[in-house]
Every structure is written in C-alpha cells, then in structure tokens.
Amino acid sequence: MHLFYTPDIAADYYQLSEEESKHCIRVLRLKLGDKVQLVDGKGGFYEAEIVDEHPKRTLLKITSTQKEYGKRNHYLHIAIAPTKNMDRFEWFLEKATEIGIDEITPIICDRSERKELKTDRANKIITSAIKQSLKAYHPLLNKARSFKELIQNAQASHKYIAHCEDQQKQELKTGFVERDNYLVLIGPEGDFSEAEISLALENGFAPITLGNSRLRTETAALQACFEINYLNR
C-alpha cells in the first residue's frame, strides 16, 4: 500500500498537495476507492481511501487512526560535522532515519570542511526515508550550529563525544543506561581539535570509542546510531 507524508493532517478528510496529488493519480495511477496510508511525522499513522481522484487536489477520507505508532523507548540526538561531499552526509541522513533517530544537528567545528548547510533538500531525504521505512515520526533536522554553541546548550541526560585522540575512552555499552535521552558528537574528517575535546569534557561529555577502525564521519555517526538503538532493543 502506498504511503504519503501528511504533516498537517487534522480532520477526517485530507487533501493532498498538488505535487502529491499528481504523484498519486498520474504516477502511481491510483483511482477512486483505492486505499493509501499516511503518516504525520508526529506519531500518527492513518489508513485512508481516495474519495476524489482529482490530479491536483486528491481528497482522502481517513478510515483508521493509530497514535504513537512505532514510538521508541529512547531519544537519540546526533550532532555531526557535515562532510565536504554532501552525498555522504545525505547518505547518513537516509540510513540513520531508516535505523531510527530523533534529532540531528549539523555542527561547525574548527576543522570542518563545510561551513554551511541548506536543510531543504536534507529534509526531503529524511521524509523519503521515513516513507521507505514506514516510520510515523519525522526526525528533527536543526539548522547548523557552532560546536561551542551546541556544547553550552546541550540538555541530554547522557552526552558523549567520539574522537580519535590517544586518550582514555570507553565503549558506549560501558555503564549504559537504557531508555533515556542521548546526545553523541561526531566530528569532521580531521577530527575534533584538542580545544573542542577539552571543552566537551568540561561540559560533562564522556569520551567514547566506536571501535578500533578509523571511520569516516558518516560511518562513525551511523555506528553510534546503530549501537544506541541496539542497546535499547
């Protein structure tokens, strides 16, 4: 059954946008009476029926509703330095959404190769990934922030920084507390600077290792995403 992202759904009937209507009727060739599924990005999962197959304003009737569909037992926020090659960063957004993530913040670090990030395309990739993986919650993608700003305003119960410096670090599973709120910092290809690592430690971030291999930025972020979800299974 085909699924549509409908963030502003609020009644028993819903009219698809012109773009989605065209996709529904012209591309998917759905017709009057066909069934579709909807997600609102806030935990709502709906089944609906086409009651007007207009190619510019397709009208749907909601036939069933589930709230908190697939709600997770924890909250995961990953702050990651955007990669110079945007394809790699977008790959991370897609795969992290499919695996399960709640919030993503691009951070600008001392050694960042990319200092700006447009979120419109990135949000479309996330939206496509929630439709692909049948998720009713849309991860929050924040605007890019400086490393210092993020560190000084971090509110998570459990805060981690993954870095490659030869210092004492722990594995994520060490002393792990399940079903809680987590924030993981992932640096640029050149890693966090010594000053950034020191600032994070001063602000209560625990230094962690993600294994013996030296991972690319997007791979490290996905590894952290996978580990935390696995530990909360």
C-alpha positions in Angstrom: 0.0 0.0 0.0 1.3 3.5 -0.9 2.3 5.9 1.9 2.2 9.7 1.9 3.7 12.2 4.4 0.9 14.5 5.6 2.3 16.6 8.5 -0.7 19.0 8.7 -3.4 16.3 8.9 -6.1 17.3 11.4 -9.5 16.1 10.3 -11.5 13.1 8.9 -10.7 14.3 5.4 -7.3 15.3 3.9 -6.5 17.0 0.6 -3.1 16.1 -0.8 -0.8 18.9 -2.1 -0.8 19.5 -5.8 2.6 17.7 -6.1 1.4 14.7 -4.1 -1.9 14.6 -5.9 -0.1 14.4 -9.2 2.2 11.7 -7.9 -0.8 9.8 -6.5 -3.0 9.9 -9.7 -0.7 10.4 -12.6 2.4 8.4 -11.5 1.0 5.7 -9.2 -2.3 5.6 -11.2 -4.4 5.3 -8.1 -8.1 5.6 -8.5 -11.4 6.3 -6.6 -11.8 3.9 -3.8 -8.1 2.8 -3.6 -6.6 2.6 -0.1 -3.5 4.5 1.0 -1.5 5.1 4.2 -0.5 8.4 5.8 2.0 9.4 8.4 2.1 12.9 10.1 5.7 12.8 11.4 4.4 13.1 15.0 3.5 9.5 15.6 0.2 9.4 13.7 -0.4 6.5 11.3 -3.5 6.6 9.2 -5.3 4.5 6.6 -7.4 6.4 4.1 -9.5 6.0 0.9 -9.5 8.1 -2.2 -12.8 9.9 -2.5 -11.9 12.4 -5.2 -9.2 11.4 -7.7 -8.5 14.9 -8.9 -4.9 15.1 -10.2 -4.3 18.5 -8.5 -6.3 18.1 -5.3 -6.8 14.5 -4.4 -9.2 14.1 -1.5 -8.8 11.3 1.0 -11.2 10.0 3.7 -9.5 8.8 6.9 -10.7 5.3 7.7 -8.5 4.4 10.7 -6.0 6.1 13.0 -3.2 4.9 15.2 -1.4 7.3 17.6 2.2 6.9 18.8 2.8 4.3 16.0 6.2 2.7 16.4 7.1 5.0 19.4 10.7 4.4 20.5 11.7 3.8 24.1 14.5 6.4 24.0 15.6 9.6 22.4 18.7 9.8 20.2 20.3 13.1 19.1 23.4 13.0 16.9 25.4 16.2 16.3 27.6 15.7 13.3 30.0 17.9 11.3 28.7 18.0 7.7 31.0 16.2 5.2 32.6 18.1 2.3 30.9 15.7 0.0 27.2 16.2 0.5 26.3 12.8 -0.9 28.0 11.2 2.1 26.1 13.4 4.6 22.8 12.7 2.8 23.6 9.0 2.9 23.9 9.3 6.7 20.6 11.1 7.0 18.8 8.4 5.0 20.3 5.4 6.8 20.0 6.9 10.3 16.4 7.7 9.6 15.7 4.1 8.5 17.5 2.7 11.5 16.0 5.1 14.0 17.0 8.6 15.1 15.1 11.5 16.7 17.2 14.6 16.1 20.2 15.7 14.0 22.2 18.8 14.4 24.9 19.8 11.9 27.9 21.3 13.9 30.6 23.6 12.5 33.9 22.7 14.1 37.4 24.1 14.0 38.4 21.6 11.2 35.1 21.5 9.3 35.5 21.5 5.6 31.9 22.5 5.1 30.7 25.6 6.9 27.1 25.9 5.6 24.3 23.5 5.1 20.9 24.0 3.3 18.3 22.0 5.0 15.5 21.9 2.4 17.0 19.0 0.4 18.2 17.3 3.5 14.7 17.3 5.0 13.3 15.8 1.7 15.7 13.0 2.0 14.6 12.4 5.6 11.0 12.5 4.5 11.6 10.0 1.8 13.4 7.7 4.3 10.5 7.7 6.8 8.2 6.7 4.0 10.5 3.9 2.8 10.9 2.5 6.4 7.2 3.0 7.4 8.0 5.4 10.3 5.4 7.7 11.8 8.0 10.0 13.5 9.9 12.5 11.4 13.4 13.2 12.8 14.1 16.8 13.6 16.9 18.4 11.5 18.2 21.5 13.1 20.0 24.4 11.5 23.8 24.3 11.6 25.3 25.5 14.9 28.8 26.2 16.1 30.4 23.5 18.2 30.7 25.8 21.2 27.0 26.9 21.0 25.9 23.2 20.9 28.1 22.2 23.8 27.0 25.0 26.0 23.3 24.4 25.4 23.3 20.6 25.4 20.4 19.2 27.6 20.7 15.4 27.1 20.8 13.1 30.1 23.8 11.2 28.6 26.3 13.1 26.5 29.2 11.5 24.5 31.9 12.7 22.3 33.5 10.3 19.8 37.1 11.3 18.9 40.3 9.7 17.7 42.8 11.3 20.1 45.0 8.9 22.1 43.2 9.4 25.4 41.3 7.2 27.8 37.9 6.4 26.3 35.1 4.0 27.0 32.8 1.9 24.8 29.2 3.0 24.6 28.0 -0.1 26.4 30.1 0.6 29.4 27.7 1.8 32.2 25.0 2.3 29.6 21.6 3.4 31.0 18.7 2.1 28.8 15.5 4.0 27.8 16.9 7.5 28.2 18.0 10.6 26.3 21.3 10.6 24.5 23.5 13.1 22.6 26.5 11.9 20.6 29.0 14.3 19.0 30.7 13.2 15.7 33.5 15.4 14.3 34.8 16.2 10.8 37.2 14.1 8.8 40.1 15.8 10.6 38.6 15.0 14.0 37.8 17.5 16.8 40.5 19.8 17.8 42.1 19.4 21.2 40.4 22.6 22.4 37.0 21.2 21.3 37.6 17.9 23.1 38.6 19.7 26.3 35.5 22.0 26.1 33.2 18.9 25.7 34.8 17.1 28.6 34.5 20.2 30.8 30.8 20.3 30.0 30.1 16.7 31.0 30.6 14.8 27.8 32.0 11.3 28.2 34.7 10.4 25.6 33.8 7.2 23.7 35.4 4.9 21.1 33.4 3.3 18.3 35.9 0.6 17.6 39.5 0.1 16.5 39.0 1.2 12.9 39.3 4.8 11.9 35.9 5.6 10.5 34.7 8.2 8.1 32.4 10.9 9.7 29.2 9.5 8.3 30.2 5.9 9.1 31.0 6.8 12.7 27.7 8.6 13.1 25.8 5.6 11.8 27.7 3.3 14.0 26.8 5.3 17.1 23.2 5.4 15.9 23.1 1.6 15.5 24.8 0.9 18.8 22.5 3.1 20.9 19.4 1.6 19.2 20.8 -1.9 19.7 21.5 -1.3 23.4 17.9 -0.1 23.8 16.3 -3.0 22.0 
